[in-house]
Amino acid sequence: MNKFLETMADWYKYADNRKKVVGFCAYVVRSSLAKLYAARYRLKSRAKVYGIASRNLSRPLRESTNNSAPEYSDL
């Protein structure tokens, strides 16, 4: 997400409304990620995701489990 936003900031470097455009893109990307996480962790809303992971999605949603086996080990 950060790389995308840096690219957008560079793209709109010469525009007068760069801050507005990059802020809107950050909102769209952050909102989309929150929807994805809500579906993935069955939280049903972005508000619950934001409550757990903070508004900028910097905290982990779940504690990492100790999965030393590969995901498809039973094949």
MOZI-V767730 format. One record per backbone hydrogen bond with DSSP energy under -0.5 kcal/mol. CO is the residue of the C=O (numbers start at 1). NH is the residue of the N-H. Records with the same first field share a line. If there is no record, write none. Layout:
CO->NH + NH
This chain:
1->5
2->6
3->7
4->8
5->9
6->10
7->11
8->12
10->13
12->15
15->18
17->21
18->22
19->23
20->24
21->25
22->26
23->27
24->28
25->29
26->30
27->31
28->32
29->33
30->34
31->35
32->36
33->37
34->38
35->39
36->40
37->41
38->43 + 44
39->42
45->49
46->50
47->51
48->52
49->53
50->54
53->58 + 59
54->57
65->67
66->68
70->73
72->75
